[in-house]
Amino acid sequence: MNIDIPHIAKLAALRVEEGELADLQRDMAEIVQMLVHLPKVQEQVLPDAANAMMLREDVVVPSECTPQQLLQNAPQVHADCVVVPQTMQESES
């Protein structure tokens, strides 16, 4: 099986060194072969076609973490909120 690792790396915006190509090619071929041999999904685990939007009930489970523990690895925090970079420009209209 020929998998174009440089093309996949380009699509994923990954830098792949020339010396890594053979190993990645082999690993990717093994992963694809493993997926080919996965058993088929049995129909009883598929959603009911007549009611495909039936969702599981949400269950609230108390967390063992404090808010401070959850925020400790955030790159930037302000007023107990994670600060994210601006991704959209304000319009000048």
VOBA-1610 file (N, C-alpha, C; in pm, whole numbers, padded with zeros to 5 digits, always signed):
BEGIN
Met+00085-00117+00000Met+00000+00000+00000Met+00090+00124+00000Asn+00062+00215-00091Asn+00143+00337-00101Asn+00063+00454-00046Ile+00112+00509+00066Ile+00049+00623+00129Ile+00142+00741+00114Asp+00092+00850+00060Asp+00174+00968+00033Asp+00193+01051+00160Ile+00292+01013+00239Ile+00319+01080+00366Ile+00351+01228+00347Pro+00434+01268+00253Pro+00460+01411+00236Pro+00333+01492+00207His+00242+01434+00128His+00117+01504+00097His+00029+01516+00222Ile+00019+01408+00299Ile-00060+01411+00423Ile+00000+01512+00520Ala+00133+01514+00530Ala+00200+01608+00620Ala+00173+01752+00576Lys+00173+01776+00446Lys+00146+01910+00395Lys+00002+01952+00429Leu-00094+01862+00410Leu-00233+01892+00441Leu-00252+01920+00590Ala-00175+01850+00674Ala-00188+01867+00818Ala-00093+01975+00871Ala-00023+02043+00782Ala+00073+02147+00820Ala+00177+02094+00917Leu+00230+01974+00888Leu+00334+01912+00969Leu+00465+01909+00893Arg+00573+01926+00966Arg+00705+01916+00905Arg+00756+01775+00929Val+00791+01703+00824Val+00842+01567+00835Val+00982+01565+00775Glu+01076+01518+00854Glu+01215+01506+00807Glu+01226+01389+00710Glu+01317+01400+00617Glu+01338+01297+00514Glu+01365+01161+00578Gly+01439+01159+00687Gly+01473+01033+00753Gly+01356+00967+00822Glu+01246+01037+00843Glu+01129+00983+00910Glu+01029+00922+00813Leu+01044+00950+00685Leu+00941+00909+00587Leu+00918+00759+00583Ala+01026+00679+00581Ala+01011+00534+00571Ala+00938+00478+00693Asp+00975+00525+00812Asp+00909+00477+00933Asp+00762+00518+00935Leu+00733+00643+00898Leu+00594+00688+00895Leu+00512+00613+00791Gln+00573+00585+00677Gln+00505+00508+00571Gln+00467+00370+00623Arg+00562+00304+00691Arg+00536+00170+00745Arg+00429+00175+00854Asp+00441+00272+00946Asp+00343+00285+01054Asp+00203+00311+01001Met+00192+00401+00902Met+00062+00434+00846Met+00001+00314+00775Ala+00082+00237+00703Ala+00032+00117+00636Ala-00018+00016+00738Glu+00052+00001+00850Glu+00008-00091+00955Glu-00125-00044+01016Ile-00140+00086+01038Ile-00265+00139+01093Ile-00381+00114+00998Val-00359+00138+00869Val-00465+00117+00771Val-00503-00031+00766Gln-00404-00120+00770Gln-00434-00264+00769Gln-00512-00305+00893Met-00479-00245+01007Met-00551-00275+01130Met-00698-00232+01116Leu-00720-00114+01056Leu-00857-00064+01038Leu-00936-00151+00942Val-00870-00203+00839Val-00938-00288+00742Val-00990-00413+00809His-00918-00463+00909His-00955-00588+00974His-01046-00571+01096Leu-01089-00449+01125Leu-01182-00429+01236Leu-01316-00495+01203Pro-01380-00551+01303Pro-01510-00614+01274Pro-01614-00509+01237Lys-01713-00552+01163Lys-01822-00463+01125Lys-01904-00427+01248Val-01959-00306+01248Val-02042-00262+01359Val-02175-00336+01350Gln-02218-00390+01461Gln-02345-00462+01463Gln-02459-00362+01460Glu-02566-00399+01393Glu-02678-00306+01376Glu-02744-00265+01505Gln-02740-00348+01609Gln-02809-00312+01733Gln-02742-00196+01805Val-02619-00161+01773Val-02556-00045+01836Val-02580+00083+01756Leu-02636+00071+01640Leu-02665+00189+01559Leu-02793+00255+01611Pro-02804+00387+01597Pro-02926+00453+01643Pro-03048+00406+01564Asp-03159+00412+01628Asp-03285+00376+01564Asp-03312+00474+01452Ala-03325+00425+01331Ala-03344+00513+01215Ala-03472+00596+01227Ala-03574+00543+01293Ala-03699+00616+01308Ala-03685+00730+01409Asn-03589+00719+01499Asn-03572+00821+01601Asn-03422+00849+01618Ala-03358+00891+01511Ala-03213+00908+01509Ala-03163+01018+01603Met-03251+01109+01642Met-03209+01219+01729Met-03224+01187+01878Met-03260+01063+01912Met-03271+01025+02052Met-03130+01026+02110Leu-03110+01112+02209Leu-02978+01128+02268Leu-02979+01070+02409Arg-02861+01039+02458Arg-02852+00986+02594Arg-02883+01097+02694Glu-02927+01061+02809Glu-02956+01158+02913Glu-02825+01208+02974Asp-02814+01338+02993Asp-02696+01395+03058Asp-02702+01364+03207Val-02588+01327+03261Val-02578+01298+03403Val-02470+01388+03461Val-02505+01463+03564Val-02409+01551+03629Val-02327+01469+03727Val-02195+01478+03712Val-02104+01406+03800Val-02013+01510+03865Pro-02007+01513+03997Pro-01920+01612+04062Pro-01774+01591+04023Ser-01705+01701+04003Ser-01563+01695+03966Ser-01478+01694+04092Glu-01365+01627+04084Glu-01270+01625+04196Glu-01174+01743+04187Cys-01181+01819+04079Cys-01088+01930+04057Cys-01151+02062+04100Thr-01067+02149+04150Thr-01112+02284+04182Thr-01099+02369+04056Pro-01169+02482+04048Pro-01151+02569+03931Pro-01005+02612+03913Gln-00934+02634+04022Gln-00794+02674+04011Gln-00710+02562+03951Gln-00738+02437+03984Gln-00664+02325+03925Gln-00693+02315+03776Leu-00817+02340+03736Leu-00852+02331+03595Leu-00785+02442+03514Leu-00765+02558+03574Leu-00708+02673+03502Leu-00556+02681+03511Gln-00492+02597+03593Gln-00349+02612+03615Gln-00263+02588+03490Asn-00312+02513+03394Asn-00234+02486+03272Asn-00275+02576+03155Ala-00369+02664+03177Ala-00411+02755+03071Ala-00298+02854+03044Pro-00271+02887+02918Pro-00163+02980+02888Pro-00184+03119+02946Gln-00310+03164+02951Gln-00338+03296+03006Gln-00479+03294+03067Val-00489+03347+03191Val-00616+03349+03263Val-00644+03491+03309His-00770+03532+03298His-00812+03664+03348His-00951+03646+03410Ala-00967+03686+03534Ala-01095+03679+03606Ala-01152+03537+03602Asp-01066+03438+03628Asp-01105+03296+03630Asp-01161+03247+03497Cys-01116+03309+03386Cys-01153+03265+03251Cys-01027+03248+03168Val-01030+03152+03078Val-00918+03132+02987Val-00922+03240+02881Val-00808+03307+02859Val-00798+03411+02758Val-00755+03344+02628Val-00830+03370+02522Val-00797+03313+02391Val-00766+03427+02295Pro-00678+03402+02196Pro-00645+03507+02100Pro-00766+03546+02017Gln-00769+03671+01979Gln-00877+03719+01892Gln-00860+03656+01755Thr-00968+03603+01700Thr-00961+03539+01570Thr-01037+03613+01461Met-01120+03707+01499Met-01198+03781+01401Met-01169+03930+01417Gln-01169+04001+01308Gln-01150+04144+01310Gln-01284+04213+01326Glu-01285+04324+01398Glu-01409+04399+01410Glu-01436+04469+01277Ser-01563+04472+01238Ser-01597+04540+01112Ser-01601+04690+01137Glu-01572+04766+01033Glu-01569+04913+01043Glu-01698+04975+00993Ser-01807+04901+00992Ser-01932+04958+00940Ser-02007+05039+01038
//
